[in-house]
């Protein structure tokens, strides 16, 4: 498996010949985006790889479509060219509508709720069949679902194997169902979204995991490799890269020794 960090949550995953793209974001830096209910963020770093240089994408994994830091305008525009798009059930309803030039065809669009799966046959000879299962996320404090909307993570397996080749946590705080997934799955590579998102209007409330949270999650999940995304490149990360590095550097060897840091624009073999 090779992982190429493009920016924010956007990571290109090359797995057994498959090309999977996580949460496409390709807008340039500098724009401010409103997330609703008085929250918003400014993009502070552009993509390490431009969308025109990306090449073919077999599957786009969109944890949620309604926040621009996980799917911005340039990312949205490239979705119809992907071989398949897997996202939330509500997000699939939105991505399958609108301008025909930007609409994802229904036969390539898969909307899932947590616990549901889709099986994808390799688009080229010799590729394994993949089973992608949606895993639970809570993108904020209790009782905020009506504000933050549906979000999922992804557990990617080769068909016929119990072990998860890749678990992508999605944007989430620590909560019971996430811990249970970490306890129950046998995981090769874990890709965790971190950053400790907070907004001025919501005070101390957090909307994603901090570095300390992800240290706890790695300790529970015990993947072969733990790596990280979505902790920089936007103004709403309060814990950010510094908090993540401090937490990993200060963690026990059972966590610290599993951590692999991705390099912007560089394919890192894990």
N, C-alpha and C positions, 0 to 999 in steps of 0.2 A: 504494500500500500504506500502511495505517495500523497502527501498533503501539501498544497500550495496556498499559503495565506494571501488573500487579495486585498483585504481591508475590512474592518468592522467584523461582521459575522461571516463574511464571504470567504469560503474555502473551497478550492477545487480538490476533489478526492479522486485519485486514480486507483481503482481496485480491480485486479484481475482483468484488466482491459476495459472496464467500465469507466466512464467519466461522469462523476456526480458533482453537481455544484450546489453548495449550501447557501441559502439566503442571498440571492444576487443583489449587490449594490455596486453601481458603477458611476454614479453621478460625481462630478468634480467637487472639491472642497469649497466651502464658503457659504453655502445656502443654509438658511434656517427652515426647519420643518415643524409644523404644529402637529402634536399627537392627540389633541383634544383635551377638554376639561382644564384648560389653562396650562397644559404641559407642552414642552417642545424641546428641540435640541438643534445645535448648529453642527454641521459636518466639518470637521477640522482637518481631515486628511483624505486625499483622493485615492482611487484604487491603484494598487501596485501593478496591475495588468489591466489594460483597457479591454472593453468587451469585444472590440473588433479583433484583438489579438488572442482571444481566449481559445478559439477552435470549437469543434463540435461538443455539445453537451448532451449526454444520453438521458440524464435525469436531473431536474432541478428540484431540490428539497426546500420548500418554503415553509418555515415554521409558523409564520403568520404574514399575511399580505397587507395589513392595514397600518403598520408603522414603517415609515420611510427608512429607518435605520436598519430594517431587515429586508425591505423590498422598495427600492427607490425607483425613480422614473426610468432610468436607463436599464435597471434590472427588470422592471416590468416589461419594457419593450422587447427584451430578448427572450422572454418566456415562450412565445409561440414557436420559436426555432428549436426548443429543446425536444428531445425524443419523448419525454414524459415529464409531467409536473405533479409532484405529490405535496399536498398541503392540507389544511384543515377543511372540514366539510363546508363551513361557512365561507372560507376563502375560495374554495372551488366554485361556489356559486357566483362569486364576484368575478373571478378570473375568466370564467366562461361566458361573460356578458360584455357588452360594450362594442366599441369600434371593431369591425371584423379584422382589421390589421393588427390589433393588439389582443384579440380574443384567443384564448388557448382552446384548441379543438377538443370537443368533448371526449373523443376516443383516446386522448393523450393526457387527460386531466383526472386526477384521483384525489378525492376528498376523504379524509379519515378523521375519526374521533379516536381518543386515546384507547389503546387496546385493539384497534382494527388494523388489518394488514392488507397489502396489495402485493401480488406476485408479478414480477417483471421478467420477461424472457429477453435474453441477450440480443441486442440489435445487430450483432455480427457473429459469424460462426466461431465456436470455441469459447464463448463467454458463458460463465455460469448463470443460472437463473437466480435472481435475487428476491428475497422476501423482505419487505420494508414494513415495519410495525410502528405505529404512532405511540409515543410514550407521553405520560402526563406532564404538563407544565402548569404552574400558577405564576403569572407574570405580575405579581404584586402581593400586597397584604391580603388577609382574608376579606371576603365580601367585596373585592374590587373587580370581579369578573365582568360585571356590567359595564365597567369603564374601560378595562384593558382588552377585553374580547378574548376569542379563542386562540390558543397557542399550543403547539405540540412539539415534541422532540421526535427523533427517529432512531430505531434500532434496525440496523441493516445486517441481514444474514445471507449466506449462501444457502440455497434450498437444500434441505436434507441435513443441515448442520444445526446443532443446538447453540453452539457458541456464536455470540454476536461479533461480527467482524468490526463494526463501528457503531458506537452509540453517540449520538449528537443530543445534548441535553435540551437545546432550545433555550429561549429566554425564560428563566424561572427563578423563583426563590426556593430555598429549602423548605420542603413540606413533606408530609407523610407519604403520599403516593410516589414521590420522587425517590425517597429513601428506600421504599419497598422495591422499586425497579432496580436500584443499585444493588440491593441485597440479593435479588432473585436472578439477575442476569449474569451469565458468564461472558465477560467482555474482553475483547482483544484490545481495541483502541477506543478511548473515550475522548470526545471533543466537547469541552464544556464552555458555555457562554458565561462570562463573569462580569466584572466591571462595577458592581454595586451601584446601579442606577438610582439616582434621587433627583427630585425637582424642587425648586424653591417653593412652589405653591403647595406642595404636599409635605414639606418639612422633613422629618426624619424617616418617613416611610421609604422602604427600599423596594425596587421592582425587578432586580436581578441579584444573583449571588455575589458575595464578596469573595476575596481571596481566602479568607478564613473558612467561609462556607464550602468552597470547592475543595479545600484540604480535607474537610470532614467527609465530603462526598467521595473523594478518591479513596479515602481510608475504608469506606463502606464497600465501594464497588470493586476495589483491588483489580483494576484493569492491567493488562501487560504494559500499556503506554497510556499516559494521561497528557493531553495537550489542550490548548486554550484559544479562545477567540472572543471577539466582541467586548474587549476591555479598553479599547482606545479608539481614536478617530472621530469621536463625538463629544460634545461638551457636557452631556448628561452623566458621564461616568465619574462618580465621586471617589470610589475606591481605586479604580483604574489600574494601570500597569504597575504603579508603585506598590499598591496594596496587595496585588496578586504576587508580585515577586517577593515581597517581604514575607508573605504567608508561606509560599513554597520554600523559600530559603530557610525559614524557621521550622519547617515541618519535620516529622520523623522520617528516617530513611525509607520506611515502607510507603511513604508518599513521595518524598523528594526524589528518590531514585527512579520513580516511574515517569517523572515529568520530562517532556520534550518540548522545547520552545520552537515555534514556527518562525520562519524568516520571511518577511514580505517579499513576494514575487519569486521565491525560491522553492523548488520542489524538495521537500524533506521526506526521505524514506523512513517509515516507521515499521 
